[in-house]
Amino acid sequence: MEEMVGEEPETRDSVEAEVLIVLCSRAENVSNFVEADSIFGPDTRLVYKHYATLYFVFVFDSSENELAMLDLIQVFVETLDKCFKNVCELDMVFNFSKMHIILDEIIFGGQVLETSSTEVMKAVEEISKCSLSLSLSLSIYIYIFTLGYLIDSVSICHNAGWRRLQMQSCFQNPFLDGKVDSR
Amino acid sequence: MAEAKAICLGIPLAHERHWKNIIVESDFLNLFLALNSPGGSFPLEVLILMKDLKASLNGFDKVTFSFAPRSSNGLAHWLATCSFSQSWIGLGVVSPSLQDVRRRSLCDVAGDVLFCPSLIERACTLVGDLLLSAILDRARGVSPSLQDLRTIGRELAMGSQGGWGQSKDFLDLVKSIGESRSKAEEDRIILHEIELLKRRITEPDIPKRKMKEFIIRLVYVEMLGHDASFGYIHAVKMTHDDSLLLKRTGYLAVTLFLNEDHDLIILIVNTIQKDLKSDNYLVVCAALTAVCKLINEETIPAVLPQVVELLGHQKEAVRKKAIMALHRFNQRAPSSVSHLISHFKKKLCDNDPGVMGATLCPLFDLITVDVNSYKDLVVSFVNILKQVAEHRLPKSYDYHQMPAPFIQIRFLKILALLGSGDKQASENMYTVLGDIFKKCDSSSNIGNAVLYECICCVSSIYPSPKLLEAAAEVTSRFLKSESHNLKYMGIDALRRLIKINPDIAEEHQLAVIDCLEDPDDTLKRKTFELLYKMTKSSNVEVIADRMIDYMISINDNHYKTEIASRCVELAEQFAPKNSNTLQTMNKVFEHAGDLVNIKVAHNLMRLIAEGFGEDDEGADSQLRSSAVESYLHIIGEPKLPSVFLQIICWVLGEYGTMDGKFSASYISGKLCDVAEAHSNDDTIKAYAVTAIMKIYAFEIAAGKKVDLLPECQSLIDELSASHSTDLQQRAYELQAVLGLDACAIVGIIPSDASCEDIESLEKGDRPYIPENERSGMLNINNFRSQYQHEASTHALRFEAYELPQPSVASRIPSVPVPLTSSTELMPVSEPIYPKEIHQVESLPSVSDTRLVELKLQLEGVQKKWGRPTYSSPAPSTSSSTTQKTVNGVKQHEGLGTISSQTHDISYDSRRLQIEVSPEKQKLAASLFGGSSSKSDKKPSSTSHKTARVSNPSVEKHQMVTEAVASVELAAEKTASLQPPPDLLDFGEPSVGSGTPSLDPFKQLEGLLGPTPVSSTVNYGSVGASKPPDLMALYAETPMSGLSSNVTNLTPTSMDTINLIPGLSNAVTPPTQLKKGPSPQDSLEKDALARQMGVTPSGKNPNLFKDLLG
């Protein structure tokens, strides 16, 4: 399993775009697996899953099991959910450092380390206990992203059909977002 | 504009309601900016409107304008609908205003104005908060009950939910990016942000919290694809901080910013070293995380001792992470941790299961590299896995009621590695694998994941019939499932299982075809992979057709290339009928010509030139003339890929006039057309002009008079003046050749000798070319020399020179082309020769029977019948096994015993095929017919002649000999191939030739599997599907060592039968060993080819001069 960090911004961009193209071309009710050797090199696969507004994409090689990866996404989301109480993309955008703490507990050195969300939560809480200095600003803000920058990068993909579809569903459901978290 | 108007409309409404304290929200940011701070350039209309607006605001106690993103519209809508549909807002106070909001928000669709009642009625905090939280929850897709709302409302009031702990600047940044409508706008915002950060981050005395936020913003900038390198150093500085959170932020930013070769890493190593020694284990964890991501090969020694020390840390979390860090080191630089392997083994016994689980990661990697040094761990792995599977771990490791599934999966992966080809190790695993099969909950996703991993393990270890049965059962459950994910896993599992037992696929043919027609691309590809693996000569046409259809339908170049080369490979490998291969190739080249490897094209040319290596010159020439015909047909089509045109030109040049069907002028005319149509492609022109030269040369050699077509002449003229020296040279050569007399031309360009220099090379260089092959080649040569005049060796080299290579030829005309051509063509010969060697070497006793059978088949029903069993993709030994089982089934039928249901079905489908049959069944029959279903048609079809009745008995006899032969063969193999211990083990009980010191009963037990009781059951089940006389046959085979009681013996023989596939599998590696030297050989050959190639290049011009006089 590889995390997509430390790459040059350009390659990361193009990789993100390619992943988006692949994901856009996937119909509903098909399997959650995509063979990704054209994007990430030989013997790589990609598992994706989306929860309401969040898309999760895990890329891994043959040393992992597809179905198990699907459950790993589940673990990750469960933990995020516990941490943020009903996680939504905003939590991720504004608290991505916290998200990384969680991720570091679950995936360590490219391998699955912990799969119990309670254990992960314990660890995360311990870390944040040490720093109560987390500011408690009381301003209540409600942001719901519509089609954000990610959709704009989709428009580069010349996938007009998908975009139109997304736009429509956006108007029906303003809470839908094309947040893709490539990992 | 519209917004402003809407607000103007809305404010009187608020007046009506006597609201004194209002907040107006809109996404019209500029308007608000203007309202809050007068000034700015606006259109006149807006200014007027604003004035009106301000005037109308006078009656209110407090008015706040705030910015809300466009997306909030949805909220307004929802709020409006809620107010009517949900009774919980019967709180009285709010409902009238909500109704109002509804009315307003409906007309707001155009205006984007949002009156949020919660904000209007802020005074009424509780209600407001309730509403807010309702909105929040709604936003997250939860519809709340009143009770929940109260609690959430309280929480909200306490502020635990609200706010994200960042300053307004950051929030604004995120917000504006979310709002931006184009990439350009986003870029502008980010560039602005970068400027801002650059300025502020260098200011002195920034408070730490502020600094943290800057770093976070830097990460954000970097995340959006911009360069934030100016701030890296600040992130590095932050890692020095004492506060854990700041330190973590620093580490996070650094790991996100830097790749492992960045210069700044060296600055962090010191900090990491210090942190690894920290008393606070959380700091240690943070440092270990950074170690994993940042430490490169050079810096490993700096932190290695400390990480190793941490293996003994009291906190299990630290131990776990330390192991993972070592695992990472192992990935980066295996030599750095090679002395620590004992540590890994020790940590396997750690008190904490989590640490044990983590240890499996490095061990898996180490075992992948070197299986043999870890065989001693098999027993402990099995024991631990058993404990895990039996729920012995603490409850906290359960996941969806499964005991530590991820650890189980990792164990299974390791066991698969350790057990592959090792009977003794595998036997240890059988029980625990059986247990897992039984215990796994197939209703949950993770349960299926473990089951799938079990199948993988079973298919890679030494096969156990019982486990294979269980695996097949699970596979069929996967395939029958509705879920695409499970189908995908099922197809993959099937692919693994058919390697051991090809018959398994038959049962699932319809499921496989369903998957093939599924809209899901991933599934389709997986299925094609499966088909590719199970291709036989009987179904190759169908599969290749399917592949090509799919290839045409997709746009993904990467996969297109892959599938095209697979098609070609299949077509070459099986070559069922020559013309069919050609058609397949043509299609592939037509649609993916530019994508496939150039070598594939050369292979095709070679195929046409040499035929299929059989001694049948007639078939070869038929192939050539059909190729010429089809190419002449295709050549007119526009937009052919360049590679394909090159092939066409070459073939037309070589063989266009050979069978006399087409006149030289006709073909050369066509070639001229090609050259003209692709006037900007030098390579094609070069091919075309060389082809023309060859055609005329052959004409002259045949003593005919040559009239140069006018278009040819103009082409020559054009090319002689070409910028490309290569083309010029070719044109001059053509002219020169035209002026020669017949004898000279025969010397230069002998007909059909394009590959002979390579052949002679092979003869000289490959001492292990099988006898028959070599004589076959000699025959061909003799044949040729009889009909065409003897070709001298010099001339041969010349011929190869005429084979232009696009890569080299277009630039340097004098480069020795034979060099490239021979190296390019050489790889082809490799897959062919070893295979043939196998056949000859491994099946000496069978080959006779085979000849007989071939004859039988020819007089028998269809051509398809006999072939599949022989030319299955597996090496010859396994093909003999297949043969055996097929024969077994055949016999089964022939003797008139009960035929199994699947056979009936497939038989039906076969017969229906002629009448009205569902397309799928037809496809199924054609795809899967290759295995045993085919056998039905012979004995059971009544429409055949009575003469056929004798066939089964003949075949039976033949089968017996065959089976005996294969058993003997297996025995011979085992005897001759000493090294692998498992083979020896097998050889002893069945053949009885092993070392006497071993107790045969012990061996028997081993063969029987863990429990003798189950093995007898097993015997029953196996016996039902296997023909009885095979058993008898086995009893006949010498088993001197096992003269004990009969009950024991029979199960053993049954087991041995089942084990044969495994044996053949196990035999494969040694046979591959024989293949082993061939790369080396090919290298040598390559070198020789170079030599050969270089020599003529030196001589070429001179020779030419001589010839030209």
Contacts between the chains, C-beta under 8 A, distances in Angstrom:
chain1	res1	chain2	res2	distance
A	3	B	293	8.0
A	5	B	255	6.3
A	5	B	256	5.3
A	5	B	293	7.2
A	6	B	255	7.2
A	6	B	256	7.3
A	6	B	257	7.7
A	6	B	258	6.4
A	6	B	259	3.8
A	6	B	260	7.0
A	6	B	293	7.4
A	7	B	259	7.1
A	9	B	222	6.9
A	9	B	225	4.6
A	9	B	226	6.8
A	9	B	227	6.6
A	10	B	225	7.6
A	12	B	225	6.9
A	13	B	225	4.7
A	25	B	521	7.5
A	26	B	521	7.8
A	27	B	519	5.9
A	27	B	520	7.4
A	29	B	484	7.1
A	30	B	484	5.2
A	30	B	518	7.8
A	30	B	519	6.7
A	30	B	520	3.8
A	30	B	521	7.7
A	30	B	522	7.2
A	30	B	523	7.3
A	31	B	483	7.7
A	31	B	484	3.6
A	31	B	485	4.7
A	31	B	487	7.2
A	31	B	488	4.8
A	31	B	520	5.5
A	31	B	522	5.4
A	31	B	523	5.8
A	32	B	484	7.9
A	32	B	485	5.8
A	33	B	485	6.8
A	33	B	488	5.8
A	33	B	522	5.2
A	34	B	521	7.9
A	34	B	522	5.4
A	35	B	522	6.2
A	35	B	525	6.1
A	35	B	526	7.9
A	37	B	558	7.3
A	38	B	556	6.6
A	38	B	558	3.5
A	38	B	559	6.7
A	52	B	140	7.5
A	52	B	141	4.8
A	53	B	141	7.7
A	63	B	364	6.9
A	63	B	413	7.1
A	65	B	409	5.4
A	65	B	449	5.2
A	65	B	452	6.5
A	65	B	453	5.6
A	66	B	449	7.7
A	66	B	485	7.3
A	66	B	488	7.3
A	66	B	489	6.8
A	67	B	445	5.7
A	67	B	446	7.0
A	67	B	448	5.5
A	67	B	449	3.5
A	67	B	452	6.2
A	67	B	485	6.5
A	67	B	489	6.3
A	68	B	405	7.0
A	68	B	406	6.3
A	68	B	409	5.5
A	68	B	446	6.6
A	68	B	449	4.2
A	68	B	453	7.9
A	70	B	445	6.0
A	70	B	449	7.8
A	70	B	485	6.9
A	71	B	399	7.3
A	71	B	400	7.7
A	71	B	405	7.6
A	71	B	445	5.5
A	71	B	446	4.7
A	71	B	449	6.7
A	72	B	406	7.8
A	74	B	445	7.8
A	75	B	399	7.6
A	85	B	161	7.1
A	86	B	137	7.0
A	86	B	140	4.3
A	86	B	142	6.2
A	87	B	140	7.9
A	88	B	139	6.6
A	88	B	140	5.0
A	90	B	164	7.5
A	91	B	164	7.8
A	93	B	174	5.7
A	94	B	164	3.7
A	94	B	165	7.8
A	94	B	166	6.1
A	94	B	170	7.8
A	94	B	171	7.6
A	94	B	174	6.7
A	95	B	164	6.2
A	95	B	165	7.7
A	96	B	216	7.9
A	96	B	219	7.3
A	96	B	220	7.9
A	96	B	223	7.9
A	97	B	216	6.3
A	97	B	219	8.0
A	97	B	248	7.4
A	97	B	249	5.8
A	97	B	252	5.6
A	100	B	252	5.3
A	101	B	248	6.9
A	104	B	289	5.0
A	108	B	289	7.0
A	108	B	292	6.4
A	108	B	320	7.7
A	108	B	321	6.0
A	108	B	324	4.6
A	109	B	292	4.0
A	109	B	293	8.0
A	109	B	324	4.1
A	109	B	325	6.4
A	109	B	327	5.8
A	109	B	328	4.2
A	109	B	361	7.8
A	110	B	292	7.8
A	110	B	328	7.2
A	110	B	331	7.8
A	111	B	324	6.1
A	111	B	327	6.7
A	111	B	358	7.6
A	111	B	361	4.5
A	112	B	406	5.4
A	113	B	320	6.3
A	113	B	321	7.5
A	113	B	324	6.2
A	113	B	354	7.9
A	113	B	358	6.3
A	114	B	320	8.0
A	114	B	354	7.0
A	115	B	399	5.7
A	115	B	405	7.8
A	115	B	406	5.1
A	116	B	396	5.6
A	116	B	397	6.8
A	116	B	399	6.9
A	118	B	396	6.9
A	119	B	396	6.5
A	123	B	317	6.6
A	126	B	282	6.4
A	127	B	244	6.7
A	127	B	245	7.6
A	127	B	248	7.0
A	127	B	282	5.7
A	128	B	245	7.5
A	130	B	243	8.0
A	130	B	244	4.5
A	130	B	245	6.9
A	130	B	280	7.8
A	130	B	282	6.3
A	131	B	243	6.3
A	131	B	244	5.8
A	131	B	245	3.5
A	133	B	209	7.1
A	133	B	243	7.5
A	133	B	245	7.0
A	134	B	165	5.3
A	134	B	245	7.7
A	135	B	163	7.5
A	135	B	165	4.8
A	135	B	209	7.3
A	136	B	159	5.4
A	136	B	160	7.8
A	136	B	163	6.6
A	136	B	165	7.5
A	137	B	159	7.9
A	137	B	162	7.5
A	137	B	163	4.0
A	137	B	165	6.7
A	138	B	159	4.5
A	138	B	162	5.9
A	138	B	163	6.3
A	139	B	162	6.6
A	139	B	163	5.8
A	140	B	132	6.3
A	140	B	156	7.0
A	140	B	162	4.5
A	140	B	163	7.6
A	141	B	162	7.4
A	141	B	163	7.5
A	141	B	171	7.0
A	142	B	72	7.0
A	142	B	75	7.0
A	142	B	132	7.3
A	142	B	135	6.1
A	142	B	136	6.7
A	142	B	139	6.9
A	143	B	69	6.1
A	143	B	71	7.6
A	143	B	174	8.0
A	143	B	175	6.3
A	143	B	178	7.2
A	144	B	69	7.3
A	144	B	71	4.6
A	144	B	72	6.8
A	144	B	74	6.9
A	144	B	75	7.1
A	144	B	139	5.4
A	145	B	69	7.7
A	145	B	71	6.2
A	145	B	178	4.5
A	146	B	69	7.5
A	146	B	70	6.4
A	146	B	71	4.0
A	146	B	178	7.6
A	148	B	177	7.0
A	148	B	178	4.6
A	148	B	180	8.0
A	149	B	177	5.7
A	149	B	178	7.3
A	149	B	180	6.4
A	149	B	183	7.5
A	149	B	186	5.1
A	149	B	224	6.9
A	152	B	180	7.5
A	152	B	181	7.5
A	152	B	182	6.1
A	152	B	183	4.9
A	152	B	186	6.7
A	153	B	183	7.0
A	155	B	183	7.9
A	156	B	183	7.4
A	173	B	74	7.3
A	174	B	71	5.3
A	174	B	72	7.9
A	174	B	73	6.3
A	174	B	74	2.4
A	174	B	75	7.2
A	174	B	77	7.6
A	175	B	74	6.5
A	175	B	138	7.9
A	175	B	139	5.6
A	175	B	140	7.9
A	175	B	141	6.9
